[in-house]
Amino acid sequence: MNQTKSISTDAVEYVKELYPRLRPDDSAIERYRDALDNLPPIVVARGRILVDGYHRWQAHRREGLTEIAAVDLGDLSDVEIFNESIRRNASHGQQLSRQDKQSLAGKLWQTLAHLDKGERDAEIATLLAVSPRAVQAWTKDARADEKRAAQARAWDLWLDCMSEREIEAAIDVPRKTLADWVGEKRNSADFAQPPESRQHFDVWQFAKADKDAGQQSYFGSLPPQVVENLLWFYTEPGDTVIDLFAGSGTTIDVAKRMGRRVWASDIRGDHYSPHLPIHQHDATTGWPADAPAKADLVLLDPPYWKQAAGRYSNEPNELAEMTLDEWCDAWVKVLKACAGRAKRIAYIISPTQNDDGTVVDHATDMLQAAWDAGLTVDRRIIATYSSQQATGQQVTWARDNKRMLKLYRDLVILS
């Protein structure tokens, strides 16, 4: 019988290829944060590979807990881990969606190719906790789906800035075929359509921040609509976007659905969004060695100095924990690393409001470093916050003390 033990939350290893869920539910993670004492242990194999309990694991990490209860199933093979993960996620907790199950049916059909059709139907039905009739319907076009899946996988890897040689090795498809697939997808008419959030003025306003990209519970996450409009105005399908402060992963999700290639990093890597390809890199140390040598757009969304103190990490060069002078010096290093690497550089920042009502206008102060790096301003955009950032008490205080409260961020485009 498997025993429950306590393991380090940072030791848990999430292997995307062995976990069945298409996309985690950010709201479920937030709900679990309030019920940690009532949650069952997560399930791992080989001491650390996650089999079941992604949302519980993430809830512990967001709460800053270093230990989590886990049941270890022992030395399972990759296939056994995958099948066990499907079985558990299909029948309890934050269960697999119908879309998840339908997607997994096709994968399992290929994995279980050594069985005859009837046995495969029965095995898949058991693993997914559905009827054999559902399995038969979902696997009807398996052969055609295999090609479409390979095309989608190739496109996704290409958007992740992998070379055709790397993609060829990953999915065993000839390079000429890959080039044809990518070219066809890149020229899709879907990418020529403006986003629904398209703005027509240099003051960008949205009723509320969408929740369909990145992990929007992440402190300081950008509204997806800001990234959508930035990419719409300043890039084209197939262009390369680099985000060196990728935290929530919003840029990755938006860029991919708009047909832009994207390479993202953060000082803590994929700590908050392990399902996304966020590389670990300190932006103050220079251009990332693993990133594309050139980019069409670099997006910089650094922590807003003391506004973000204690919100991110304790890494040595964490901008949120620096003095203002240190922060400005770090910004110079970041900008120098990017200058000459991109057609355009965009940075977004909010002024810091002091207790006496004055502000530190970061957007303006940061321009000196841009000019020193030989950059010029293409545009300065006001990106308003998507919801009221002040309480009624704060508004009353501002009125009584003849003060103004801030409700915007500056988005500056450099070239």
C-alpha angles and dihedrals in degrees: 000000000000114000126220113240138170118253134176114271089221090053093061109106119213111202108191094202092055097046118081104208116105094206133359121241107242092192090055090054090052091049091050091054088070094049106043094131091057098048122104120238119278118246124237138171130214088020097292117021109114114241101163135000108055093152093047091049093050091047089056092049093049089051089054094243115156098198133052133182112248141177112218115211092194132229101353124166120243091258091050091049091049094048093045091048091052093048094051097042092048097059112033148021116012090359128209113271122238087255090054092051094046090051092047093050091067093047092049091048088063095040092053095045090126089070126075119254097263093049091048091052091051095045094048092045090054095047094048096037092233135117123276087241090061090049091051091051094047095049097042093104097033095132093051090042090055091064093044090049091052090050092050091047092049091049093048092050091047090052086052086063095252116153122244088250091055092046091049089055092046099052104016097237122139114260093237090056090048092052090051092048094048093046092051093048094044091056093050113138089228091074092054092065119095117239118263088244093058113152126214101194137047092256108077116205129175128180090230140341114272117238098209100095133052123345102305093191087070111110110254095010114164119241107253089234091066091055092043093056094042091054093042094055100037109030141044131218109287094024119132121247123191122198114187096180097047099151101145096030094234094135092053095053095043095044093051096049088050092051097251124137112238138194116185137184141172135187089252097036116219095343094130099030108032091164089067129072097250111155123213110246137142105228092206092065098065139268112338112259092219096048124097110276092236134029135191092217134012116198117203118190102166124180109276097245114251092358086077101039111144093007103099126025147318093237113142095250098036104148093207091065098049131102114251092258091050090046092053091048090051091050090055089054093049093049093046089053091054100040110104091016099083141040088225137011121202124192128184124199140157123223115250113240114214124214091254092058097257121120138218102228098212095175091061095040090051092057094076090065089049093052091046088055091053095255128138132203117258096177143345114212129189109224107193121210111261095233137022109291096195133069123229089255091055092049090051090049091051092051094047093048098039092243134141125227121215122241105170150062127219117236110196123190116205132187 
